[in-house]
Amino acid sequence: MGMIPSINMGSVSYLLASSMVYYLSMKVVLTGEKDGGGVRGLSTLYILKNIMDKLNDNRRKAGSPAVQPCEIFDLIGGTSTGGLIAIMLGRLQMDVDTCITGYTELMKSIFEEKSSWLPFTLGGKTQARFDSSKLEDAINKVITSSGNSVNDLFNDGVDRGCKVFVCATSTETSGIRRIRSYQQQGVRDISATISKAASATSAATTFFSPVSIGRLTFVDGALGANNPAEEVEGEAANIWCPETAQLQPLVKCFISIGTGDPGKKPIANSALKFLTETLPDMALETEKTAERVIGRFRGSFDNKRYFRFNVQQGLQNVGLAEYNAQGTIEAATDEYLDSTEQKFRVRDCIKNLEQKQSLYMAEDFS
């Protein structure tokens, strides 16, 4: 059995929040949204830590070794913040605690100082509010600290048990492109280093400059895959059932983890069409996408094979760049997970994950 994760990094402050989705194989999948993103991606990681800690505690009691996300999930996909986390967990094969430490340091390095206070020039064009070179340097530091090289290819030809892809938007066509750590049959590969793939999915419009990979230019995938759950669903079908596209029977566990309900707030400056129309639509899109996925996976939802975790209160006012709000994010996430309802849902989720057969060990997780 296998799993799939997908993650992204919110590109726009408090209007967006991030999430992740997992599949168990039967497949297990993880997907991450960008509905708040940025530093709020920590909420996604705290929720995942809660799940992995409980799973590994059960394994230790049964005399089995602890496992990392890359040993549980068959596929991880993400956008922006979610894309960064997907790469760290899946391609760099970090455990969740190491990922939280690296992600926290990365956020501080990126958002500690603004290059510009305005998202637009006087001529009305978008401009980067933060130094894109600091984003690249911070990403490279995470890559080298994991024992990899900044020149390593995202898809280096190694057949790993955990497949990873990230979403980015092509500036040439405005379409969503999937940058993969593996070769998808019949699809032309976008050859990128780990660093370039991470930078492309993180290049949030008005926050960072676009990223070039070969002759292509990318920004983050928020405008088309703010919640990449459907991208993960489509990718999983292409990998495991390309002829029938009948994915649902293969899914043992589908987990969607958000970075907090963004709420519904008006934008003060109505003259900025981008802020008043585009961003509110992006904030709503993540939940609409989640509802569509639940509709298609209704049987899995009823049979406790689909799970969506998303903090409902406490994160609405935490902006994408507020790197010093870690305490608020942690407290709100802990309060959410401490509720009786979520404790039962985490328990049911772990029961599914314990049935995952490892791709690395000849044993059954149960």
C-alpha atoms as one frame of an Amber mdcrd trajectory, in Angstrom:
protein
   0.000   0.000   0.000   1.156   3.538  -0.661   0.509   7.181   0.094   0.566
  10.555  -1.649   1.216  14.001  -0.138   0.643  17.441  -1.619   1.574  20.713
  -0.071   1.849  24.461  -0.894   3.022  27.748   0.550   0.415  30.536   0.680
   1.368  33.318  -1.630  -0.719  36.080  -0.152  -0.850  36.977   3.513  -3.981
  36.355   5.565  -6.324  35.740   2.647  -4.822  32.325   1.945  -4.202  29.260
   4.061  -2.151  26.189   3.304  -2.986  22.469   3.438  -1.810  18.942   2.704
  -3.382  15.724   1.502  -2.278  12.120   1.949  -3.123   8.824   0.134  -2.418
   5.297   1.426  -2.176   2.282  -0.971  -4.100   0.695  -1.370  -2.622   4.144
  -1.923  -2.021   6.938   0.619  -1.868  10.529  -0.615  -0.894  13.900   0.809
  -1.781  17.274  -0.706  -1.086  20.810   0.487  -3.039  23.973  -0.244  -2.045
  27.568  -0.367  -5.018  29.192   1.326  -2.967  31.110   3.918   0.521  29.878
   3.356   3.821  31.389   4.285   4.552  31.011   7.978   1.155  29.389   8.448
   2.596  26.338   6.729   3.853  25.560  10.238   0.269  24.664  11.188   0.315
  22.006   8.467   3.547  20.613   9.888   2.270  20.647  13.488  -0.794  18.643
  12.434   1.364  16.184  10.508   3.710  15.913  13.505   0.754  15.020  15.722
  -0.232  12.229  13.329   3.299  10.889  12.818   4.161  11.020  16.542   1.080
   8.977  17.439   1.712   6.538  14.586   5.318   6.012  15.668   4.343   5.711
  19.331   2.055   2.822  18.376   4.871   1.277  16.332   7.335   1.486  19.218
   4.833  -0.214  21.543   4.515  -2.992  18.954   8.305  -3.345  18.770   8.613
  -1.789  15.291  10.985   1.035  14.295   9.758   4.583  13.740   9.073   5.703
  10.172   9.353   9.026   8.322   6.780  10.552   5.960   8.807   9.477   2.898
   8.422   5.870   4.083   4.664   6.212   4.500   3.527   8.261   1.528   3.591
   7.044  -2.060   3.068  10.502  -3.508   3.447  14.042  -2.180   2.319  17.057
  -4.159   2.166  20.714  -3.180   1.928  24.346  -4.147   4.044  27.183  -2.805
   4.421  26.601   0.969   3.007  23.165   0.376   5.504  22.598  -2.405   8.409
  23.526  -0.148   7.212  21.154   2.554   6.625  18.386   0.003  10.207  18.708
  -1.219  11.610  18.741   2.317   9.629  15.690   3.451   9.694  13.680   0.237
  12.699  14.575  -1.919  15.071  15.548   0.924  13.586  12.777   3.097  13.410
  14.821   6.311  11.507  13.767   9.413   8.828  16.200  10.577  10.829  17.684
  13.470  13.785  18.469  11.209  11.391  19.914   8.637   9.805  22.213  11.246
  13.232  23.498  12.327  14.370  24.067   8.742  11.074  25.642   7.715  11.098
  28.045  10.684  14.647  29.194   9.901  13.780  29.536   6.212  10.734  31.732
   6.952  12.754  34.012   9.235  15.537  34.403   6.663  13.067  35.283   3.921
  10.623  37.569   5.702  12.818  39.372   8.254  13.289  42.355   5.954  11.160
  43.730   3.101  12.616  45.023  -0.162   9.503  47.110  -0.832   6.398  47.964
   1.196   4.187  48.148  -1.889   3.092  45.160  -4.040   2.791  47.432  -7.100
   4.942  50.035  -8.839   3.615  53.524  -9.545   2.940  52.259 -13.058   0.612
  49.573 -11.724   2.908  46.579 -12.274   3.434  43.962  -9.575   6.797  44.030
  -7.819   8.533  41.744  -5.347   8.155  42.855  -1.728  10.895  40.508  -0.520
  14.393  39.725  -1.754  14.195  36.680  -4.047  17.923  36.036  -3.633  17.304
  35.499   0.112  14.613  32.952  -0.764  17.069  31.077  -2.996  19.838  31.250
  -0.385  17.517  29.976   2.348  16.338  27.099   0.147  19.940  26.195  -0.715
  20.833  26.146   2.981  18.012  23.671   3.657  19.179  21.503   0.744  22.841
  21.370   1.831  21.912  20.787   5.492  20.112  17.610   4.389  23.283  16.280
   2.767  22.334  17.167  -0.802  23.954  19.560  -3.276  22.360  22.726  -4.647
  23.169  21.350  -8.107  21.291  18.067  -7.563  18.435  17.520  -9.986  14.901
  17.288  -8.612  14.447  14.292 -10.910  17.852  12.629 -10.715  16.701   9.326
 -12.170  16.638   7.516  -8.812  13.506   5.407  -8.307  12.369   6.400  -4.815
   9.382   4.952  -2.987   7.964   8.426  -2.358   7.192  10.434  -5.487   7.069
  14.240  -5.195   5.744  16.956  -7.463   5.175  20.674  -7.017   2.817  23.039
  -8.829   3.925  26.256 -10.477   2.237  28.639 -12.913   3.773  29.196 -16.335
   3.948  32.931 -17.049   3.871  32.137 -20.759   0.475  30.387 -20.688  -0.909
  31.042 -17.171  -1.344  27.270 -16.923  -0.376  25.020 -14.021   2.697  22.869
 -14.609   3.769  19.946 -12.442   7.505  19.759 -11.762   8.261  16.139 -10.815
  10.973  14.244  -8.962  10.229  11.256 -11.223   9.512  10.568 -14.878   5.833
  10.426 -15.805   5.292   8.184 -18.818   4.393  10.117 -21.948   5.022  13.532
 -20.342   7.995  15.772 -21.131  10.050  16.304 -18.019  10.842  19.820 -16.762
  14.514  19.465 -15.917  15.146  21.458 -12.754  17.439  21.326  -9.762  15.867
  20.822  -6.347  16.625  24.473  -5.677  14.903  25.723  -8.838  11.842  23.523
  -8.294  11.488  24.843  -4.728  11.985  28.463  -5.828   9.484  28.160  -8.699
   6.664  26.798  -6.559   7.415  29.440  -3.876   7.539  32.496  -6.160   4.333
  34.059  -4.831   3.165  36.980  -6.962   3.905  40.394  -5.333   6.159  38.643
  -2.786   8.957  37.224  -4.962  10.251  37.600  -8.503   9.392  34.960 -11.148
  11.823  32.045 -11.531  13.353  30.890 -14.819  13.964  27.206 -15.593  15.540
  26.860 -19.003  13.397  28.879 -21.427  10.374  28.767 -19.105   9.388  31.253
 -16.395   7.272  30.407 -13.369   5.458  31.943 -10.410   3.817  29.914  -7.665
   0.710  27.915  -8.501  -1.767  29.808  -6.318  -3.760  31.255  -9.199  -4.629
  27.807 -10.535  -3.850  25.241  -7.843  -4.217  27.090  -4.561  -5.538  23.802
  -3.226  -3.646  21.176  -5.254  -5.823  18.264  -4.095  -7.231  17.802  -7.591
  -3.726  18.004  -9.049  -2.655  15.224  -6.672  -5.763  13.208  -7.493  -5.092
  13.545 -11.233  -1.405  12.727 -10.863  -2.181   9.640  -8.761  -4.619   8.403
 -11.393  -2.025   8.939 -14.134   0.540   6.937 -12.162  -1.542   4.015 -10.875
  -4.585   3.674 -13.109  -3.960   5.604 -16.358  -6.244   3.421 -18.461  -9.314
   3.505 -16.204  -8.744   6.613 -14.024 -10.657   4.708 -11.327  -8.572   5.945
  -8.410 -11.057   5.713  -5.543 -10.850   1.915  -5.129  -7.085   2.226  -4.734
  -7.221   4.877  -2.021  -6.844   3.637   1.520  -6.320   7.009   3.148  -6.657
  10.540   1.731  -5.659  13.281   4.181  -6.026  17.001   3.517  -4.309  19.344
   5.979  -4.892  23.100   5.864  -3.041  26.012   7.413  -6.117  27.518   8.970
  -9.468  28.839   7.826  -8.737  32.243   6.262 -12.198  33.593   7.073 -13.929
  36.180   4.903 -12.594  39.734   5.130 -13.052  42.759   2.876  -9.967  44.409
   1.366  -9.568  48.026   2.380  -8.176  49.409  -0.885 -10.900  48.826  -3.484
  -8.847  50.541  -6.190  -6.498  47.604  -6.393  -8.414  45.138  -8.547  -5.863
  42.411  -7.978  -6.382  42.564  -4.241 -10.148  43.064  -4.251 -11.092  40.428
  -6.813  -8.299  37.936  -7.416  -7.187  37.252  -3.845 -10.653  36.764  -2.301
 -11.388  34.233  -5.059  -8.133  32.464  -4.215  -9.072  32.307  -0.537 -12.446
  30.720  -1.329 -11.073  28.348  -3.968  -9.334  26.059  -1.483 -12.545  25.120
   0.323 -14.479  24.792  -2.939 -11.824  22.408  -4.198 -11.974  20.446  -0.957
 -15.746  20.125  -1.308 -15.391  18.808  -4.865 -12.843  16.214  -3.767 -15.068
  15.137  -0.861 -17.929  14.767  -3.321 -15.936  12.421  -5.537 -14.550  10.542
  -2.536 -17.883  10.418  -0.711 -17.603   6.681  -0.125 -14.087   7.092   1.227
 -15.298   9.926   3.476 -18.151   7.810   4.860 -15.803   4.855   5.369 -13.221
   6.983   7.166 -10.668   6.897   4.362 -10.754  10.634   3.576  -9.611  13.140
   6.214  -9.343  16.901   6.113  -7.704  18.754   9.001  -7.803  22.556   9.100
  -7.604  24.898  12.108 -10.881  26.842  12.298 -10.038  29.601  14.767  -6.961
  31.597  15.761  -4.984  31.967  12.536  -7.157  34.407  10.551  -4.984  37.419
  11.382  -1.587  35.755  10.938  -0.067  37.097   7.729   2.088  35.120   5.318
   5.239  37.016   6.325   4.750  37.155  10.126   7.622  34.787  10.924   7.558
  35.801  14.621   4.005  34.433  15.085   5.154  30.844  15.595   3.761  30.739
  19.145   0.310  31.820  17.945   0.335  29.230  15.159   1.427  26.447  17.509
  -1.115  27.350  20.205  -4.054  27.580  17.773  -3.106  24.259  16.166  -2.714
  22.521  19.537  -6.123  23.802  20.665  -7.697  22.484  17.459  -6.071  19.055
  17.841  -7.061  18.849  21.513 -10.767  18.848  20.668 -12.517  15.496  21.122
 -13.680  15.459  17.503 -10.184  15.856  16.090  -8.701  13.313  18.490 -11.138
  10.691  17.170 -10.416  11.681  13.552  -6.650  11.469  14.105  -7.162   8.049
  15.704  -9.158   6.804  12.686  -6.561   8.235  10.315  -3.729   6.430  12.102
  -5.630   3.139  11.962  -5.502   3.431   8.171  -1.855   4.423   8.113  -0.934
   1.419  10.226  -2.109  -0.811   7.394   0.447   0.663   4.996   2.987  -1.858
   3.763   6.418  -0.312   3.715   8.254  -0.006   0.436  11.503  -0.166   2.402
  10.826  -2.978   4.887   9.235  -6.374   4.355   6.687  -5.897   7.092   3.123
  -4.741   7.514   2.689  -1.509   9.480  -0.170  -3.094  11.412
